[in-house]
Amino acid sequence: MKISTARDAGVAIELAQRLQPGITLLDWRMPGVNGWSLFDGIRSAAPATQLVLMTGYDSAEAAVEAIRRGAVDYLAKPFPIERVQSAVTRILYEPVPPAACIIGESAAIKSALSLTSLVAPHFRNVLLAGPTGSGKELFARRLHGLSPSARGPYVAVNCAAVQETLFESELFGHVRGAFTGATRDKRGLMEAANGGVLFLDEVGELPLHLQAKLLRAIEERAVRPVGSVASRAVEVRVIAGTNRELRAAVGRGLFRDDLFYRLATVEIRLPALADRIEDLPLLVQHFVAEGRAETGRRIEGLTPEAEAALRAHSWPGNVRELRSAIMYACMVAQDCRIGVSDLPASVHSPGAAQPDNVKHAERKLIERVLAEADSDRMEAARRLGISRATLYRRLAEFNHGKP
């Protein structure tokens, strides 16, 4: 590995342009130009470089802005040399575990992925906010896999699925005799996650009195089992997931403001599928391959009508609903290509994907993508996940003239 250094901004930008480095460690303040001007200069000179920003002006706003501008990490001074070594090693040798693979090329999903990569090495508490089925579990696993606690346990609990009277025992454990039926000591989930990550999905469903106890455990980094007078220290990173607007819940007195601000030290918002519909072709391709492997059937893809039906659907269940629809279709399809009739009724029910509605939705989608691509048909076809020939054929069908 070759290392080059620069003591001023001009030399740094010249080196970046000439050498096109794989990784750039960039100080915020340098002679000549500093701040975002220098940052943007390096990004422009070497677009593919993995940029790590180093600064003595630490703030959450600066960290978020850095990742939005394309940084892969953010080091607040002073930091030990091991922190730099860790950042470089992660970029070079530590890909995200396959279990945490998240599919998408849209701006919305890229933004969420970038922020995840930025905060993963540092976070104590993270809030994942997004609708049901948007991938909170995958993002939680990604945070765990990229964190310094990656070798520690990952423990997940759905707060909405645990009976309220048992939740305290489930989370903090209990000692023998604490209540009827407690015949032995039991370690809670928070202690089981010691040295790793605890994922509290649907945290907005917690009753207020349990929210207070969770806040105390997070602040004190200790748990007190039900029926015990002694606390046990734990070192746990907490990821909370919610499909509710917790800020609104705080305003209505349904969620504690102190717990919200503790959990939302970093808030990562996950988009609904409808807000990243351009990712639909990639997701469909992935789920078809998954269905083919699971069923052993030679499913090659979807018919144009089925593709249009998927685009016309509103996807209230988000990516999870899409996966279920494709897996179902892979099992029942009568041909090597999935047709409209092979999709679940909820996807092609009246009004959702009738021929006129489907054609209208497809036409609007193509027109929008063409506009976004400045009428570049090759780029539009790439974004739509179809061949250029298919795009030309669709345009001719929509009376846009001959290709």
MARRORO-170787 format. One record per residue (C-alpha): residue in three letters; z, y, x. Coordinates in steps of 0.1 Angstrom, whole numbers, plus 5000, padded with zeros to 4 digits. Each point is the difference from the previous one (the first is absolute). Example, Ala and Ser with C-alpha at 12.3 -4.5 7.8 and 13.67 -1.06 7.14 Angstrom:
ALA507849555123 SER499350345014 
END
This chain:
MET500050005000 LYS499050345014 ILE502250304994 SER498850365003 THR502250324997 ALA499450364992 ARG502350305004 ASP498250254978 ALA498249994967 GLY496550075014 VAL500249715024 ALA501449774973 ILE497150064977 GLU497549975028 LEU501549665010 ALA500149884965 GLN496350084994 ARG499049845033 LEU502249695001 GLN500349934963 PRO503549855005 GLY501349724979 ILE503450164997 THR501050375005 LEU503650115004 LEU499950374991 ASP502750265005 TRP500250264973 ARG500550295024 MET497550035029 PRO498750305020 GLY496850144985 VAL500149884965 ASN502849824981 GLY501049884966 TRP497549884974 SER497150185019 LEU500549775030 PHE500549704977 ASP496850064981 GLY498250075033 ILE500949665013 ARG499149834967 SER496650175001 ALA499449915037 ALA501049644996 PRO499849894963 ALA500949635007 THR503150075022 GLN503349884987 LEU502050325002 VAL503850015005 LEU501650354995 MET503050105021 THR502150304990 GLY503450165003 TYR499650154965 ASP501049704979 SER499650024962 ALA498949784972 GLU497350254990 ALA498550005035 ALA500049625001 VAL498249984967 GLU497550265010 ALA499449825033 ILE499149684983 ARG497850174975 ARG498050155029 GLY499649655015 ALA503049935023 VAL501249645003 ASP503550095012 TYR502350305003 LEU502650025028 ALA502850264997 LYS501550125032 PRO502249905017 PHE499049634999 PRO500649715024 ILE497049875020 GLU500549674981 ARG498950194968 VAL496750085016 GLN499549655013 SER500749874965 ALA497450234984 VAL497349915025 THR500849634998 ARG499850014962 ILE496650175001 LEU498649765026 TYR501549664991 GLU501849994967 PRO497749994970 VAL501550014965 PRO500949644989 PRO497449844978 ALA502449984971 ALA500150385000 CYS496250054999 ILE499150274976 ILE496450044989 GLY498350344994 GLU498050275016 SER500750284975 ALA501650325011 ALA503149934978 ILE500749665015 LYS499250115036 SER502550294996 ALA502849764988 LEU499149755029 SER500150275026 LEU503450144988 THR501349645000 SER498949955036 LEU501650335011 VAL503449954985 ALA500349625005 PRO501550035036 HIS502750254989 PHE501049974964 ARG503549924986 ASN499050044963 VAL496650024983 LEU499050054964 LEU496849834988 ALA498950164968 GLY497149874980 PRO499049834968 THR500649634994 GLY497549795018 SER499150265026 GLY501249815030 LYS503650115007 GLU500949655012 LEU497150005025 PHE501050355013 ALA503649895003 ARG498949705021 ARG497850235021 LEU502950235007 HIS502149705010 GLY497349865022 LEU499450325019 SER503750095004 PRO502449925029 SER501649764975 ALA496949794997 ARG501749705015 GLY502950044976 PRO500249874964 TYR498050144971 VAL502049984967 ALA498550114967 VAL501850044966 ASN498650114967 CYS502650234986 ALA498649974965 ALA500349625000 VAL503649965010 GLN502650004973 GLU502150325001 THR503349825001 LEU498949795030 PHE498250265020 GLU502950125020 SER500849645010 GLU496349945008 LEU499750305022 PHE503450025017 GLY501349644996 HIS503449894988 VAL503149825012 ARG501449694984 GLY502050074969 ALA498550344995 PHE499049914964 THR499749694978 GLY497649765016 ALA500450155035 THR501049675016 ARG499050095036 ASP499150305021 LYS496550124996 ARG498050225024 GLY498050284982 LEU496450095005 MET500850315019 GLU502049805026 ALA497249745000 ALA497650275011 ASN502250115029 GLY497850085030 GLY497050034978 VAL498750154968 LEU501250004964 PHE497450084974 LEU501450124967 ASP497149984975 GLU500350204968 VAL503150185012 GLY499650244971 GLU501449734977 LEU503450005016 PRO502950124978 LEU501750325012 HIS503349825010 LEU498149765022 GLN498050295015 ALA503250155012 LYS501049685018 LEU496649965015 LEU500150365014 ARG503449935016 ALA498749685016 ILE497050185014 GLU502050305013 GLU502849795015 ARG497749725013 ALA502549764986 VAL500549774971 ARG503249914982 PRO499749674981 VAL501249994964 GLY503749915001 SER500550095037 VAL502050285015 ALA498149995033 SER496550135008 ARG497449845022 ALA497750205022 VAL496249954995 GLU497050155017 VAL497350004974 ARG496950204994 VAL499650074962 ILE496750024982 ALA500150094964 GLY497249964975 THR499550164966 ASN497450044973 ARG502050284984 GLU500050375008 LEU503450015016 ARG500050385003 ALA499750024962 ALA502749734996 VAL502350215022 GLY499350304977 ARG500949804970 GLY503249875016 LEU498749645001 PHE499949985038 ARG502550145025 ASP498550295020 ASP502049915031 LEU498649655000 PHE496550124994 TYR500150245029 ARG501549735022 LEU497349744991 ALA497250255001 THR500550125036 VAL496349895001 GLU498149964967 ILE496749815001 ARG498050024968 LEU497649724992 PRO497050074979 ALA499049824968 LEU496849805002 ALA498450254977 ASP500650275026 ARG498349805027 ILE497249834981 GLU497750025030 ASP502149725015 LEU499149774971 PRO497049835018 LEU502149925030 LEU502949874979 VAL497649794979 GLN498449855031 HIS503449915014 PHE501349844968 VAL496749804994 ALA500449865036 GLU503649924992 GLY499149844967 ARG497249805017 ALA502549865025 GLU502649924974 THR497849834975 GLY497549845024 ARG497150134978 ARG496950175014 ILE500450344984 GLU497650245017 GLY501050324982 LEU499550184967 THR497050084978 PRO499150374998 GLU501350004964 ALA503349865010 GLU500350265028 ALA499350274976 ALA502649864976 LEU502650025027 ARG499150365007 ALA500350094963 HIS503549854997 SER503050245003 TRP502149755020 PRO503550074986 GLY501349715021 ASN498450135032 VAL499149775029 ARG502249734987 GLU498049994967 LEU496750005019 ARG501149705021 SER501149814970 ALA496650074983 ILE498049895029 MET502149685006 TYR499649914963 ALA496350065002 CYS499649785031 MET501649714980 VAL498050034968 ALA496650135013 GLN497149774989 ASP497750135027 CYS500250105037 ARG500250364989 ILE502850134977 GLY498650144968 VAL501650244974 SER501049714978 ASP501949845029 LEU502350295003 PRO503350014980 ALA499650144964 SER502250305010 VAL497450115024 HIS496949974978 SER501650064966 PRO498250224975 GLY499950365013 ALA500849895035 ALA496849875012 GLN497349994973 PRO496550045014 ASP499650374992 ASN503550095013 VAL499449795031 LYS496750175008 HIS501450344993 ALA503049945023 GLU497749855027 ARG497750304998 LYS502850255003 LEU501549815030 ILE496650005018 GLU499450364993 ARG503550105013 VAL499749795031 LEU496550145007 ALA501350354997 GLU502949935023 ALA497549855025 ASP497850314998 SER497249794985 ASP499949765030 ARG499149684982 MET500849775029 GLU503550155003 ALA500449994962 ALA499149635000 ARG502549935027 ARG502850184981 LEU499149814968 GLY500049675018 ILE496449914989 SER496749975019 ARG497650305002 ALA497449804980 THR502549944972 LEU500850385000 TYR496350084998 ARG499649764971 ARG502950154981 LEU498750355005 ALA496649904987 GLU501749844969 PHE501950324994 ASN496750205000 HIS500750175032 GLY496449945011 LYS498649755022 PRO501849925033 
END
